[in-house]
Structures are given as C-alpha cells and as structure tokens.
Amino acid sequence: MRPSTPIRVVIPAIGVDSNLIRLGLKSDGGLQVPPNGFPAGWFTGGPTPGEKGPAVVLGHVHWAGRPGVFARLGGLQPGDKITMTRQDRSAAVFRVVVVREYPKSTFPSAAVYGDLDHAGLRLITCGGLDRTSGKYEANLVVFADLIA
C-alpha cells in the first residue's frame, strides 16, 4: 500500500477501538510512549501500516491504576484481525501471527523493528509485572502480517 498516516486501530477480539497519536524517539534514542493510558500511538520513524516493513503501534497496559488501551493485548491469538484505518480513508487489515513476551533486558530489537519483505505490524505494551516492585520487567509484542 502507498504511505498514509494511520489514524485509528481496531481490534475486535479484545475490544480495542482507539485513535492514534504520533510518537517519535526520545533524546536517549528509545521510543516515545503515549503520555496517557489512551489513545495508542504510532511510531512515525517506521513504515505506515500497509507499507513494506514493520509498522509499530504502542500503548499502555495500565495507566494511573486503570486499564490502558492495550490492557487485553496478551489475549490476542494467531488469526485475530487488526484493522488500521489510514488518513487516506483506506484500511490495512492484519492477521496476528504470534504473541510473544520478552524481558526488557534482552528485547530482540532486530526481530521487532528489523526490515521485512512484506507489510507487517507490531503492537507493543508492557508485560511481566513484578508484583513486589510494581514494575514491568518485560514487553509484550504482537506480530501481525497484512492480509488486505
């Protein structure tokens, strides 16, 4: 698909229907995260959803003691569909391939953000909550491929 800024993500299997904000890089080179629990955000430094390569969308699992936009992301299963509405009024429809959790200390950046020979989507949120410290020790990543 031609480039077009994504404006909405819909994931029926987990009840997500969210506008998108734009996210870039922080001064330390890490990805920005949305400033609140809603909405989700699209990383502007990569492909737009539907273009060749991995489009990246981030959202919080919790925010201020409440569920965030991606609170139920871990419930996605292979085959579930994700629709990204784009500014040009087209829709990029993706199918979940796999859902993985990675420790933050060994996050596989190349596998998540690396080049693809097709249009892909990566949805990312926190995972691995340490109940003692209250900190998230991992990231949950949904890998999906364009189907329509």
C-alpha positions as CSV (number, residue, x, y, z in Angstrom):
1,M,0.0,0.0,0.0
2,R,1.1,3.6,-0.5
3,P,2.1,5.6,2.6
4,S,-0.7,7.1,4.6
5,T,-0.7,8.1,8.2
6,P,-2.7,5.8,10.5
7,I,-5.4,7.4,12.5
8,R,-7.2,4.5,14.2
9,V,-6.6,0.9,15.4
10,V,-9.5,-1.5,15.9
11,I,-9.0,-5.0,17.4
12,P,-12.4,-6.7,17.8
13,A,-11.1,-9.8,19.6
14,I,-10.1,-7.6,22.6
15,G,-12.4,-4.7,22.3
16,V,-9.9,-2.1,21.2
17,D,-11.1,0.9,19.1
18,S,-8.6,3.7,19.5
19,N,-7.5,6.9,17.8
20,L,-3.7,7.1,17.3
21,I,-1.2,9.8,18.2
22,R,2.2,10.3,16.6
23,L,5.3,9.0,18.5
24,G,8.9,9.6,17.8
25,L,12.2,9.0,19.6
26,K,13.3,10.2,23.0
27,S,16.6,12.0,23.4
28,D,18.2,8.8,24.5
29,G,17.2,7.1,21.3
30,G,14.4,5.0,22.8
31,L,10.8,5.0,21.5
32,Q,8.4,7.6,23.0
33,V,5.4,6.1,24.6
34,P,1.9,7.6,24.8
35,P,1.6,10.3,27.5
36,N,-1.6,8.6,28.9
37,G,-3.4,5.3,29.0
38,F,-5.4,6.3,25.9
39,P,-5.0,6.5,23.0
40,A,-2.4,4.3,21.4
41,G,0.4,5.8,19.4
42,W,2.1,5.1,16.0
43,F,5.8,5.3,15.7
44,T,6.5,7.8,12.9
45,G,10.0,6.7,12.3
46,G,8.9,3.5,10.5
47,P,6.6,2.5,7.7
48,T,2.9,3.4,7.8
49,P,0.6,0.4,8.2
50,G,0.3,-1.4,4.9
51,E,3.7,-0.3,3.6
52,K,6.5,-2.8,3.3
53,G,8.2,-3.2,6.7
54,P,7.1,-3.3,10.3
55,A,4.7,-0.5,11.3
56,V,4.8,-0.1,15.1
57,V,2.0,0.9,17.5
58,L,2.5,1.3,21.2
59,G,0.0,1.5,24.0
60,H,-0.1,1.2,27.8
61,V,-1.4,-1.9,29.6
62,H,-2.2,0.2,32.7
63,W,-2.1,3.8,33.5
64,A,-2.8,5.5,36.8
65,G,-4.1,2.3,38.3
66,R,-6.6,1.7,35.5
67,P,-6.5,-0.5,32.4
68,G,-4.8,1.1,29.4
69,V,-5.7,0.8,25.7
70,F,-3.7,-2.4,25.4
71,A,-4.8,-3.9,28.7
72,R,-6.0,-7.1,27.0
73,L,-3.3,-7.3,24.3
74,G,-2.0,-10.6,25.7
75,G,-5.4,-12.2,24.9
76,L,-4.8,-12.0,21.2
77,Q,-4.5,-15.3,19.4
78,P,-3.0,-16.2,16.0
79,G,-5.6,-15.4,13.3
80,D,-7.2,-12.5,15.1
81,K,-7.6,-9.4,12.9
82,I,-6.4,-5.9,13.5
83,T,-7.6,-3.0,11.3
84,M,-5.6,0.1,10.9
85,T,-7.6,3.0,9.4
86,R,-5.4,5.4,7.4
87,Q,-5.7,9.1,6.7
88,D,-6.4,8.4,3.0
89,R,-9.6,6.5,4.2
90,S,-8.2,3.1,3.3
91,A,-7.9,0.3,5.8
92,A,-4.9,-2.0,6.3
93,V,-6.1,-5.3,7.7
94,F,-3.6,-7.5,9.5
95,R,-3.8,-11.1,10.9
96,V,-2.0,-11.9,14.2
97,V,0.8,-14.4,13.6
98,V,2.2,-14.7,17.1
99,V,2.2,-13.0,20.5
100,R,5.5,-13.0,22.5
101,E,6.8,-11.6,25.8
102,Y,10.4,-10.6,26.0
103,P,12.4,-9.5,29.1
104,K,13.3,-5.8,28.7
105,S,17.0,-6.7,29.3
106,T,17.0,-9.0,26.2
107,F,14.5,-7.3,24.0
108,P,15.1,-8.5,20.4
109,S,15.1,-5.2,18.6
110,A,16.1,-6.7,15.2
111,A,13.3,-9.2,15.2
112,V,10.7,-6.5,16.2
113,Y,11.9,-3.5,14.2
114,G,14.1,-5.0,11.5
115,D,13.4,-5.0,7.8
116,L,10.7,-7.2,6.3
117,D,10.0,-8.3,2.8
118,H,6.3,-7.7,3.4
119,A,3.9,-5.3,5.3
120,G,3.9,-6.2,9.0
121,L,2.6,-4.7,12.2
122,R,4.0,-4.7,15.7
123,L,1.8,-3.9,18.7
124,I,3.8,-3.3,21.8
125,T,2.9,-2.9,25.5
126,C,4.4,-3.7,28.9
127,G,4.3,-7.2,30.3
128,G,5.9,-9.2,33.1
129,L,4.6,-7.3,36.1
130,D,6.7,-7.8,39.2
131,R,4.0,-7.7,41.9
132,T,6.6,-6.8,44.6
133,S,8.2,-3.8,42.9
134,G,5.1,-2.9,40.8
135,K,7.4,-2.6,37.7
136,Y,7.0,-4.2,34.4
137,E,10.0,-6.3,33.6
138,A,9.1,-7.3,30.0
139,N,7.4,-6.2,26.8
140,L,4.6,-7.9,25.1
141,V,4.8,-7.9,21.3
142,V,2.1,-8.9,18.8
143,F,3.4,-9.7,15.4
144,A,0.9,-9.4,12.5
145,D,1.0,-9.6,8.7
146,L,-1.0,-7.6,6.2
147,I,-3.9,-9.6,4.6
148,A,-6.0,-6.9,2.9
